[in-house]
Amino acid sequence: MTWLAEHALPIWIFGGVLVFLAWVTYLNLRTTKSLLLIPGAVAVVAALLLAEWLIETPREAVLRRLYEMADVIEADDVPGTLTYISKSSGEVRAEAETLMPVVEVEQANVVEVPGIEVDMAAHPPRATLLVHAFVNVTRRRDGMKQGVLDWLRVHFVLEDGQWVVESYTAENEQLQRERGRYKTWAQ
């Protein structure tokens, strides 16, 4: 049922069919009651669309947090970025605290997210995202620019009602090489 709360297209299709059937019923019967089916069908579709818009599923919440985190990273906000990282994830927190002051983030964009797996049965609930991301940075020390486009597998965990990054791995080796370079810049 969550697919209905995540996508409006099935509601629009269902609504189109429902309004069409109400219209055909009115054309065949030509009664006041059958005429009232048309606004009734529109009201049902409107209620379903409103519910789809208001309900945030766990998948949508994780995706929203990912995009918010990219915006905070792009703003070069280290304390803000740390609020999107799990308190138990020492490696990711240390990496953010060490590398972000060394570079100025010019762009941090999520290109696409083709896969989201949410496990609400786990304790605590977990989510894994396959993310195609782009980061463009400038080294503060000498102005050298570097852009990285890579696939990441990002692992989120639900802590205190918010989805936070627990860990991530780069699918390609470009980000691993660049992270190593940035760590030497920080020294």
Phi, psi and omega per residue, in radians:
M1 nan -0.381 -3.127
T2 -1.149 -0.445 3.117
W3 -1.072 -0.511 3.114
L4 -1.226 -0.592 3.134
A5 -1.434 -0.187 -3.125
E6 -1.729 -0.401 -3.040
H7 -2.311 2.273 -3.138
A8 -1.490 -0.335 -3.070
L9 -1.006 -0.808 3.098
P10 -1.060 -0.577 3.120
I11 -1.182 -0.748 3.115
W12 -1.095 -0.727 3.131
I13 -1.145 -0.842 3.091
F14 -1.014 -0.752 -3.140
G15 -1.116 -0.726 3.109
G16 -1.077 -0.768 3.126
V17 -1.142 -0.745 -3.120
L18 -1.116 -0.778 3.125
V19 -1.161 -0.683 3.099
F20 -1.070 -0.786 3.126
L21 -1.117 -0.674 3.098
A22 -1.131 -0.697 3.122
W23 -1.150 -0.757 3.105
V24 -1.113 -0.698 3.104
T25 -1.073 -0.763 3.118
Y26 -1.110 -0.749 -3.133
L27 -1.099 -0.547 3.140
N28 -1.413 -0.665 -3.034
L29 -1.684 -0.607 -3.131
R30 0.952 0.755 3.085
T31 -2.014 2.836 3.129
T32 -1.127 -0.692 3.136
K33 -1.083 -0.741 -3.139
S34 -1.220 -0.504 3.075
L35 -1.163 -0.623 -3.141
L36 -1.219 -0.273 3.079
L37 -1.119 -0.565 -3.093
I38 -1.143 -0.947 3.092
P39 -1.161 -0.481 3.064
G40 -1.118 -0.761 3.108
A41 -1.127 -0.714 3.100
V42 -1.106 -0.696 3.131
A43 -1.137 -0.711 3.113
V44 -1.097 -0.786 3.137
V45 -1.126 -0.746 3.118
A46 -1.075 -0.705 3.115
A47 -1.136 -0.726 3.107
L48 -1.142 -0.712 3.104
L49 -1.150 -0.670 3.081
L50 -1.125 -0.755 3.105
A51 -1.091 -0.722 3.120
E52 -1.091 -0.651 -3.126
W53 -1.273 -0.644 -3.072
L54 -1.435 -0.557 -3.073
I55 -1.445 2.194 3.068
E56 -1.870 1.980 3.124
T57 -1.359 2.849 3.102
P58 -0.985 -0.669 3.105
R59 -1.078 -0.767 3.125
E60 -1.168 -0.630 3.123
A61 -1.139 -0.731 3.112
V62 -1.127 -0.776 -3.134
L63 -1.116 -0.717 3.096
R64 -1.058 -0.779 3.138
R65 -1.101 -0.654 3.120
L66 -1.069 -0.837 -3.141
Y67 -1.168 -0.664 3.072
E68 -1.087 -0.742 3.137
M69 -1.090 -0.722 3.104
A70 -1.064 -0.689 3.112
D71 -1.141 -0.712 3.139
V72 -1.183 -0.702 3.091
I73 -1.104 -0.745 3.134
E74 -1.106 -0.486 3.109
A75 -1.425 0.040 -3.126
D76 1.013 0.647 -3.104
D77 -1.726 1.649 -3.103
V78 -1.134 -0.874 3.105
P79 -1.052 -0.661 3.096
G80 -1.142 -0.689 3.114
T81 -1.101 -0.675 -3.124
L82 -1.133 -0.408 3.097
T83 -1.257 -0.273 3.112
Y84 -1.691 0.076 -3.124
I85 -2.028 2.397 -3.125
S86 -1.043 2.457 3.105
K87 -1.133 -0.441 -3.126
S88 -1.522 -0.048 -3.109
S89 -1.702 1.398 -3.080
G90 -1.081 -0.690 -3.082
E91 -1.163 -0.788 -3.117
V92 -1.206 -0.701 3.108
R93 -1.108 -0.773 -3.140
A94 -1.108 -0.682 3.123
E95 -1.109 -0.759 3.125
A96 -1.144 -0.766 -3.122
E97 -1.166 -0.559 -3.102
T98 -1.468 -0.784 -2.988
L99 -1.510 -0.610 -3.067
M100 -1.103 -0.669 3.098
P101 -1.186 -0.358 -3.098
V102 -1.393 -0.486 -3.067
V103 -2.133 2.753 2.981
E104 -1.843 2.060 -3.117
V105 -1.416 2.032 3.123
E106 -1.573 -0.645 3.103
Q107 -2.489 2.434 2.983
A108 -2.461 1.740 -3.021
N109 -2.116 2.498 2.964
V110 -1.615 2.005 -3.112
V111 -1.361 -0.862 3.089
E112 -2.786 2.761 3.097
V113 -2.312 1.506 -3.074
P114 -1.349 -0.270 -3.090
G115 -2.456 2.238 3.055
I116 -2.326 2.129 3.070
E117 -2.073 2.130 -3.131
V118 -2.017 2.278 3.095
D119 -2.051 1.592 -3.133
M120 -1.339 -0.231 3.131
A121 -1.391 -0.344 3.130
A122 -1.223 2.751 3.111
H123 -2.115 1.872 -0.077
P124 -1.316 2.862 3.118
P125 -1.018 2.519 -3.078
R126 -2.262 2.747 3.077
A127 -2.509 2.505 3.086
T128 -2.179 2.256 -3.122
L129 -2.109 2.420 2.951
L130 -1.690 2.036 -2.987
V131 -2.170 2.274 2.985
H132 -1.697 1.969 -3.003
A133 -2.193 2.676 3.090
F134 -2.256 2.291 3.077
V135 -2.267 2.297 3.085
N136 -2.122 2.105 -3.073
V137 -2.231 2.796 3.021
T138 -2.191 2.241 3.114
R139 -1.227 2.230 -3.064
R140 -1.144 -0.578 -3.033
R141 -1.163 -0.758 -3.057
D142 -2.330 0.091 3.071
G143 1.382 0.173 3.124
M144 -1.195 2.300 -3.115
K145 -1.738 2.567 3.127
Q146 -2.599 2.299 3.062
G147 -2.044 2.449 3.140
V148 -2.277 2.194 3.054
L149 -2.077 2.072 -3.042
D150 -2.660 2.814 3.013
W151 -1.610 2.297 3.118
L152 -2.117 2.543 2.960
R153 -1.889 1.887 -3.038
V154 -1.837 2.255 -3.122
H155 -1.864 2.077 3.110
F156 -1.825 2.693 3.044
V157 -2.372 2.581 -3.133
L158 -1.564 1.966 3.116
E159 -2.176 2.213 3.094
D160 0.917 0.671 3.089
G161 1.392 0.076 3.141
Q162 -2.190 2.476 3.057
W163 -1.409 2.187 -3.140
V164 -2.262 2.685 -3.119
V165 -1.288 2.225 3.086
E166 -1.673 -0.739 3.118
S167 -2.855 2.957 3.034
Y168 -2.691 2.688 3.071
T169 -2.344 2.526 3.097
A170 -1.512 2.347 3.130
E171 -1.305 -0.636 3.097
N172 -1.777 2.986 -3.082
E173 -1.597 -0.109 -3.098
Q174 -1.083 -0.804 -3.122
L175 -1.149 -0.664 3.121
Q176 -1.050 -0.762 3.124
R177 -1.112 -0.774 -3.100
E178 -1.184 -0.665 3.088
R179 -1.056 -0.705 3.087
G180 -1.095 -0.715 3.095
R181 -1.124 -0.750 -3.108
Y182 -1.139 -0.641 3.115
K183 -1.110 -0.636 3.080
T184 -1.236 -0.522 3.073
W185 -1.131 -0.591 -3.072
A186 -1.262 -0.297 -3.074
Q187 -1.451 nan nan
